[in-house]
């Protein structure tokens, strides 16, 4: 299985890359600066993602988008990136797997409210949440792209423990045995690569939570 990871130099992208390489998968990192990739097992394409073409990606089975920005002036790039990737992957058998946000997950069984719209949602994350949801809406509208959108839990723990255990759900916020909606980056990466290999949830949003 041949996998391309866009923005593999970011924290989540790097962990997914390393996890896939540990399993013996064929991984290519797509980054603007190849010196940022320090795993010698990875192949590297040094290119801006907006310059990527169909030819650049045609050899891959799965393309992972680990792209993300936080600065307010750059937030519209979430939608621009999604449009570009959908355009160059349209009408192919290449699966686009997106590291998404938790803000689009429903918080009730009636599916009338998402996490972003809850009273306690932090203002500091609102800009990213809105832009990420707009990008996700673009993805959902595409009928000619094979995709999976993978959301973490509400508390996405950069330095959390690697347990190798997780729960999986669809588009509703999950909680662990302690009543917390949380998962570490390390366990998210394990779950993500499991789904790369299992190919179980096509054209769906899924989410992971710690046990």
N, C-alpha and C positions, 0 to 999 in steps of 0.2 A: 504494500500500500504506500502510495506516494503522497506526502502531505506538504503543503506550503503554509507557512505561518507568517502573516503580514504583521509587522511590528513585534517581531519575536524578541526584541531587546527590552520590551516593557516587562514589568514584574510578572504579570499573569502569563503573557506570551512566552516568556523565558521558561517558566515552570512547566507549561504545557509542552514546549519544545524538548526540554530535558526529560520529561516523563515519557514522551513518545520515543525518544532516542534510546532510553533505557530498555524499552520493549523491543528494540530492534527495528523500528519503523524507519522508512526512508523520509527524512525531514529536510526541507529547504527553508531557511530563514530569508524573508524578504524585508530588507532594511535599507535605510538611506546611507548608513555608515557601517560597513562590514566589520570595522574594528570593535563594534559594540557586541559582537557575537563571540563568546569565549569558549564555546563547546566545539571542539575540533571535529566531532562526528557529524556536525550539521553542514550541509551544503549552503551556500549563500548566494542570493541575488541582490546586488546593490542597486536599488532603484527606488525612486519616489513612487508611492502607490498610485498616484494619479497618472503616472506614465506607464503603468502596467497595461498590457494588451492581451487579447485572447491567446495569442501565440505564446506569451510568457507563461500562461497558466494551463495550456492545453494538455500537458503531460501529467497533471496531478489528478488524484482521485478526490482529494479534499483540500479546500482552501479555508484556513482559519483566519478570521479577522480579529486581531487583538488591538485594533486601533482605538485610541481614546484620547480626548483632550479635556482639560479642565478650565482653561482660561476663557473668560466670557467672550472675548473678541474672536475666538476660534471655534465656538460651539457649533456653528453652522456646518462645520466640516463633517460632523457625524452623518448628516443627511447627504452631503456631497460624496462622501466615501461610499455610502450605501448605494447610491445611484450608480456610481462608477463601477463598483464590483458587480452589481446586478446586471449592468449592461454588458460587461465582458464575459460573464458566466451564463448569460441567457441562452436557452436552447442547447445546453450541454448536459452531460451526465456528471459534471463536477459539483460536488456538494459544498455549499458555502455554510460554514459554521461560525456563528458570531458570538463573541463574548459580550453579552448584554448587561443591562442593569436590572436591579430588583424593583425599580420604581413602577414598572408596568405590570407587576404581579397583582392579581386580585386579592383582596383581604377579606372577602366574604363569599359565601357559597352562591349567593344570588348574582355575583359578578356585576355589582353596581358601583363598586369603588375599588380603585387601585391604590397601591401604597403611596404614590405621589400625592394623592388627594386626601390623605388622612390628616387630622388636625395636628399631629405631632411631627409631621415630616419636616426635617431640618431645612431652613431657608438656604443654608449654605450649599445644599445639594440640588436646589430647585432648577437652576439653569441647566445643569448636566442632565437632570431627569427629563426635563421638557425636550431637550435636543435629542436625547437618546430615544425617547418615545416617538418623536417625529421620524427618526431613522427607522425604527422598528415598523412603524406604519407603512413606510415605503417598502420594506422587505415583504410585509404581509400582502401587499397589493400585487406583488409579482407572481404571475401564473406560469412563467417560463423559467423559473429558477428553483433549483433543489436546495433547500435551506433548513437549518436548525438554529434557533435563537436560544442561547443558554444563559439564564439569569442566575446569579448567586443568591444567597439569602440577604436579608436586610443588613445584617452585620457581616461584611466581607472582611475577614481578618487577615491582614497582610502577613503578620508574624504568628499566626495561629498554628496550633499543633497539627502535625501530619499523622492521622490515625489510619487512613486507608479505608474508612467506613463512612457511609453517607446514605441519606435518603434521597429519592428522586420523585419529582412531581411534575405536573404540567404547568398551568398558568396561575396557580394559587400559591401565595406565600406559605412556606412550610415552617414548622417549629420542631425543635429537637425534644429529647426526653426531659430537658430542664425547662421547657417552655420558651426557649430562645430561638429566634430566627437567625442562625449564624452558621458560617462555614469558613474554614481557613482557605487561603489561596492554594495551599499544598493539596488539600483534599479536593478542592474544586478542579485542580489540574488532573488529578487521578480520575475523577468522575468524567471529566471532559474527554480524556483520551479513551476511557472505556466506551463512551458513546461514539467516538470516531471509529472505533473498531466494530462496535455492535450494530451501528446503522439502524437503530430501532425507531428513533423519533424523527421522521422526515416531515418537513413543512409544518413544524410545530415549535412552540415555545416550551422549554422545560426548565426546571430549576433544581438546584441541589441544596441540601441542608445537612448539617452534622447529625449524627445519631443522638 
